[in-house]
Amino acid sequence: MEEFQQGLKVPKDRIAVIIGEKGKTKRDLEDALGVKVHVDSDEGEVTLSGRDSIMIYTASEVVKAIARGFNPDVATLLLKTDYQLEIINVTDYAEGQKAIQRLRGRVIGEGGKARRTVEELTDAFISVYGKTVCIIGEADSASAAKRGIDALLSGAPHATVYRLLEKLRRERKRKDINEFNVRRSRED
């Protein structure tokens, strides 16, 4: 049977987090997905190998999430099939270090308020790390958070973005209630 392999470049300051205390994070990932995780801390590389390409892909998403600043507990939500990782490159919205810093600041907000508000309104997790903004959430949540972050990075006022996210949340709740009612009526 064929063995698949994937290599990932990761920031050296995130290597220890990928490994975890006494190797726990690395070992948990290997056990959950049946993959081998090799970490080269000198080069800042993680190599994933195994017989199932889907498991390699899932492991790479978890490693990417940890490498982009997420806590391993949040990153392992990606082991669930209904969760996804979105990566937004801030350099797509501005060039130059000053502009990138300003946009990062818009997403984070004073004291982290903007990031927390977007997380609360979308039920997604957000990490601002380096030149990226990353989102982990269920498909609808991640999509809503991505729309909000995109609007912030494009210069929309925070209040406008929050109103958009509140509207999307109401629509998601309405959809969930409708789906629940349909399921319940089928059971009756």
N, C-alpha and C positions, 0 to 999 in steps of 0.2 A: 504494500500500500504506500502511496506517495506521501511524503512529508512536506508540509508547507512551512514557509519561513517569511518573517517580515521584520525589517529593522526600522527603528525610530530614533531620530535625534531628539534628545531632551535636554533642557537646561540643567547644567551641573548642580545648581542649587536645589533642584527637585529630585535628584537621584535618591537621597536618603529617605524621602517621603515615599517614593515608589517601592523601595526595599521594605520600609517600615521597621518598627522596633523589633530587633532580633529576627528580621526577615519575615515578619508576620504578614505584611501586606502582599509581598511577592508570593509567599506560600499560599495565602488565601486565594489569590487570583489563579495560581496554577491548579489548585484543588477544585475551584469552582468551574473552570473551563477545560481542564485536561490539557493544558498547554505548558510548555517549558518557557520560563522567563529568564533570560540571561542579561545581566546588567554589567556594562563596562563603565565604571564610574570615572575612569581616566579620560575616556573619549566622549562621555555623555551619550552613550548609545544603549538602547534596549533592543534585544533581539527576541522575538517570539517564534516558537516553533511548535508544530503539532500536526496531527493527521486530519483535523477538521478546519477547513479554511474559514468557516463562519465563526468558529470559536477564536481563531487567530484575529479575525476582524474585530470581534467583540472585545478581546483583550487589548487590542491596539487602541480602541476608543477609550477604554478605562485608563490606560497608560497616558494617552494624550490629555485626558481630563485632569489627571493628577499633575502632569507636566505643565499644564496651563493654570495651575493654582488651586484646583479643587482639593478639598479634604478627601482622603480615600473612602470614607464612609459615604460621601455624596457621590463620588465617582463610580462606586460599585452599584449605584442605582441603574447604571447602564447595562447591568447583567439582566435586568428585566426587559423583556422584548418591547414593551410600550414606552420605554424611555429612550431619548436620543440626545446627542451632543451637537450643538451648533457652535461654530467658531466664526467670529466676525473679525476681520482684519481692519484695524483702525486706520491703517495707511491707505485703505481704499477711499477714505473720506478726507484725508489731509496728508500733506507731506511736510517734513521738517519736524524736528523734535518738539519745538514749542507748540505747534499746532496739535501734535499727537497728545502731548501732556494736557492741553486745554480740553480736548475731546474726552480723554480719560476722566478728567475732572467732572465733565458734564454727566458722564454715566455714573460715576461714584456719588457725586453730590457732596454737599457740606456734611462732614461727619458720617458719610456713607448713606445719607438719607435717600438719595435718588435710587441707588442700587436696591436698598431695602424695600422701597415703595414698589418698584417694578417687580421684585420677587414676590411681595405680598399680593399684588394685583394679578399675577400670572400663575402663582404656585410653581414657579421655576426657580432654579438656583443660578446665580450669576457670579462669574469670576472675572475680574479685570487684572490681566497679567501681561506685562511687556506691551506689545503692540496689538494685543488681542482682547476681545471681550468674548467670553464663552458662556454658554447656556446649557444647563441640563434640566430636562423636564419631559413630561409626557408630550406627545406630539402637539396637541392643541396648546398646551402651556408654553412649550418651547417656541412655537410659531408666534404666539402673541408676544412673548418676551422679545423675540427677534424683531418684530415689527416696531415695538416700543424703542428698543436700542437703536435700530436703524433711524427712527425719527429723531431721537436725541442727537445722534451723530451727524444727522443732516441739518441740525440747527433748530428743530422745532422747540418751542417753549415747553418747559417741564409740565406745566399745568395742562397743556394741550395733549401731551403724551399720556398723562395720567387719566384724562377723560376718555381717550381712545381705549386705554387698557381696561378701564371700568366698564365701558360699553362691551368690549370683547368678553370680559368676565361674565357679564349678565347673559350674553348670548350663549356662552359655554354652559352656564347653569341651566338655562332654558332647554338647551339641547339634552343635557344630562337628565333633567326631569322628564322630558318627552320620551327618551329612550327607556327610562325606568318604568314609565306608565305603559309603554308598548310591551315590555317584558312581562310586567305584572298582568296585563290583559291576556297575554298568551297563556299564562299559567292558570288563569281562572277558567 
